[in-house]
Amino acid sequence: MVRLKNRLDLSSREFIDRYTRDCELDAHGTPGLKLGHREGSRACVFLGPEGCSVYEDRPAACRYYALGMMSMRRKGSAADEDSYFVVKEDHCLGHLEPHEQTVGEYRKEQGVERYDDANREWRRIILKKRSTGPAIGRPSQRSFELYFIASYDLDGFRAFVASESFRKVFDLDPACYAKLLSEEEELLQFAFRYLRQVLYGEKTIALKKEAAAERAERYKEKLAQRAAQSDEERSKRQDELYDSLLDE
């Protein structure tokens, strides 16, 4: 999406509003985006009279087609594995060509390595969400909002990183910070690190000491509130049980 919005000289938000439509990636409603269709048609919004109008910057899914890719993680394994399969559809005339290639040759020809390198950490976030979803539960609405900005609205995420509130909390080296604000690919990878920290508690981005202490105190307060609420709920259930016994 970064390459497409830059090609069209649009901000992330402008590109999202003009050329994509919302979707959900799982039963919890994790937000996703799909490229839109041409008006009154199921054709891709970028399909023109001569074919793809953004061919040089087409997304990885388009480069792979008609080769499908699926990432899986075996039970008990910390690493995910990529598997490939052929997608056969009648409208794809490429299957009639006599030329044969290995998966590796096809990936190289289509230039997907760079895309896969850029997207790998994001795919791991999604894979972890799917593999441990029941244990983690449904993320909060705030987590979904942060996920959307970090995944799709890179200009919005840059503004967040540049904000005073961010700088008060996170302890980044000045050179690293400057690079994040000037280089989009660096910022994108940092966005994925940030998501892993927010969603899964993987603390790879250092907090400033004062901010860390404040967060620890707020966390203790929340735990105390939950404990008090639990006591109150237990007391309420006991009262209800007592009342029901009196009514018998």
C-alpha positions in Angstrom: 0.0 0.0 0.0 2.9 2.3 0.7 4.2 2.0 -2.9 0.7 2.5 -4.3 -0.1 5.7 -2.3 3.4 7.1 -3.2 2.9 6.3 -6.9 -0.4 8.2 -6.8 1.0 11.0 -4.7 -1.6 10.5 -2.0 -1.5 10.4 1.8 -2.3 7.0 3.4 -5.7 8.3 4.4 -6.6 9.6 1.0 -5.6 6.3 -0.6 -7.6 4.3 1.9 -10.7 6.5 1.3 -10.5 6.4 -2.5 -9.3 3.0 -3.3 -10.1 0.5 -0.6 -13.0 -1.1 1.2 -13.2 -2.4 4.8 -13.2 -6.1 5.7 -12.6 -8.2 8.8 -9.7 -10.6 9.1 -11.2 -12.8 11.8 -14.2 -13.5 14.0 -13.0 -10.8 16.5 -13.4 -8.2 13.9 -9.7 -7.4 13.3 -9.8 -4.6 10.7 -8.5 -5.3 7.2 -8.6 -3.5 3.8 -9.2 -4.8 0.3 -8.7 -2.9 -3.0 -12.0 -1.6 -4.2 -13.9 -2.4 -7.5 -14.6 -0.3 -10.4 -18.0 1.3 -10.2 -20.7 -1.1 -11.4 -18.2 -3.9 -11.8 -16.3 -6.6 -9.9 -13.1 -5.6 -11.7 -10.2 -4.2 -9.7 -10.3 -0.4 -9.3 -6.9 -0.2 -11.0 -7.8 -2.2 -14.1 -7.7 0.0 -17.2 -8.2 -0.5 -20.9 -4.6 -1.6 -21.3 -4.6 -3.8 -18.2 -3.2 -3.0 -14.7 -2.6 0.8 -14.4 -0.2 0.4 -11.5 1.6 -2.7 -12.7 5.1 -1.7 -11.6 3.8 -1.2 -8.0 1.1 -3.8 -7.9 0.6 -5.5 -4.5 2.2 -8.8 -3.5 -1.1 -10.7 -3.9 -1.2 -9.7 -7.6 2.4 -10.6 -8.1 1.9 -14.1 -6.7 -1.3 -14.9 -8.6 -1.9 -17.7 -9.7 0.4 -18.9 -6.9 -1.1 -18.9 -3.4 0.9 -18.7 -0.3 -0.1 -19.8 3.2 1.9 -19.3 6.5 1.5 -21.8 9.2 3.1 -22.5 12.6 3.4 -26.0 13.9 2.2 -26.7 17.4 5.1 -26.1 19.8 7.2 -24.3 17.2 8.2 -20.7 17.5 8.8 -20.3 13.7 6.2 -20.1 10.9 6.5 -22.0 7.6 5.4 -20.8 4.2 3.6 -23.2 1.9 2.7 -22.6 -1.8 -0.1 -23.9 -4.0 -1.5 -23.3 -7.5 -4.8 -21.4 -7.9 -6.6 -22.6 -11.0 -9.4 -20.4 -12.3 -10.9 -20.5 -15.8 -10.3 -16.8 -16.5 -6.5 -17.2 -15.9 -5.0 -18.0 -19.3 -1.5 -18.3 -17.9 -2.2 -22.0 -17.1 -2.3 -22.6 -20.9 1.2 -21.4 -21.3 3.8 -24.2 -21.9 6.5 -22.4 -19.8 7.2 -24.2 -16.5 8.9 -22.6 -13.5 9.8 -23.6 -9.9 8.2 -21.6 -7.1 11.5 -20.0 -6.5 11.9 -18.9 -10.1 8.4 -17.6 -10.3 8.8 -15.5 -7.0 12.1 -14.1 -8.4 10.5 -13.2 -11.7 7.6 -11.5 -10.1 9.8 -9.5 -7.6 8.0 -10.6 -4.5 11.0 -11.1 -2.2 11.1 -7.4 -1.3 7.4 -7.4 -0.6 7.6 -10.6 1.5 10.5 -9.1 3.5 8.5 -6.0 4.2 5.3 -7.9 5.1 6.8 -10.8 7.0 6.5 -9.3 10.5 2.9 -8.2 9.8 2.0 -11.7 8.7 3.5 -13.1 12.0 1.3 -10.7 14.0 -1.8 -12.0 12.2 -0.6 -15.6 12.5 0.0 -15.3 16.2 -3.4 -13.7 16.6 -5.0 -16.6 14.9 -3.0 -19.3 16.6 -3.5 -17.9 20.1 -6.7 -16.0 19.7 -8.9 -17.9 22.2 -6.2 -17.4 24.9 -5.7 -13.7 24.2 -9.4 -13.0 23.7 -10.9 -10.1 21.8 -8.6 -7.0 21.7 -10.0 -3.8 22.9 -11.4 -1.1 20.6 -8.3 1.0 21.3 -6.1 -1.9 20.3 -8.0 -2.2 17.0 -7.5 1.5 16.3 -3.8 1.3 17.0 -3.6 -1.8 14.8 -5.4 0.0 11.9 -3.1 3.0 12.1 0.1 1.0 12.3 -0.9 -1.5 9.6 -2.5 0.8 7.0 -2.2 4.5 7.8 1.5 5.0 7.8 1.3 8.8 7.6 -1.0 8.7 10.6 1.4 6.5 12.5 4.3 8.9 11.6 2.3 11.7 13.2 1.7 9.6 16.3 5.5 8.8 16.5 6.3 12.5 16.1 3.9 13.5 18.8 5.0 14.9 22.2 3.0 12.2 24.0 5.0 9.4 22.2 8.3 11.0 22.9 7.5 11.3 26.6 6.9 7.6 26.8 9.4 5.8 24.5 13.1 6.0 24.9 14.6 6.0 21.3 18.0 7.0 20.2 17.9 10.4 18.4 19.4 8.9 15.2 16.9 6.1 15.2 14.1 8.5 15.8 15.1 10.8 12.9 15.3 7.7 10.6 11.8 6.7 11.6 10.4 10.1 10.6 12.3 10.2 7.3 12.3 6.6 5.9 9.0 4.9 5.4 10.2 1.3 5.3 12.0 1.8 8.6 8.8 3.3 10.0 6.8 0.4 8.7 9.0 -2.2 10.5 8.9 -0.1 13.6 5.1 0.0 13.4 5.1 -3.9 13.5 7.4 -3.9 16.5 5.0 -1.5 18.2 2.0 -3.7 17.4 3.7 -6.7 18.9 4.4 -4.7 22.1 0.9 -3.4 22.3 -1.0 -6.6 21.4 1.3 -9.3 22.9 3.4 -7.5 25.5 6.7 -8.1 23.6 8.8 -5.3 25.1 11.2 -4.5 22.4 10.8 -0.7 22.5 12.3 0.8 25.7 10.2 3.1 27.9 11.6 6.1 29.7 12.0 5.4 33.4 9.4 7.9 34.5 6.8 6.6 32.0 7.5 3.0 33.0 7.0 3.8 36.6 3.7 5.6 35.9 2.4 2.7 33.8 3.4 0.2 36.5 1.4 2.3 39.0 -1.6 2.5 36.7 -1.5 -1.2 36.2 -1.5 -1.8 39.9 -4.5 0.5 40.3 -6.4 -1.5 37.6 -5.6 -4.8 39.3 -6.9 -3.4 42.6 -10.1 -2.2 40.9 -10.6 -5.6 39.3 -10.0 -7.3 42.6 -12.5 -5.0 44.3 -15.0 -5.5 41.6 -14.7 -9.3 41.9 -15.3 -9.1 45.6 -18.3 -6.9 45.0 -19.7 -9.3 42.4 -19.1 -12.3 44.7 -20.9 -10.5 47.5 -23.8 -9.7 45.2 -24.1 -13.3 44.1 -24.1 -14.5 47.7 -26.9 -12.0 48.5 -28.9 -13.2 45.5 -28.5 -16.8 46.6 -29.6 -15.9 50.2 -32.7 -14.1 48.8 -33.6 -17.1 46.7 -33.4 -19.4 49.7 -35.7 -17.1 51.7 -38.2 -17.1 48.8 -38.5 -20.9 48.8 
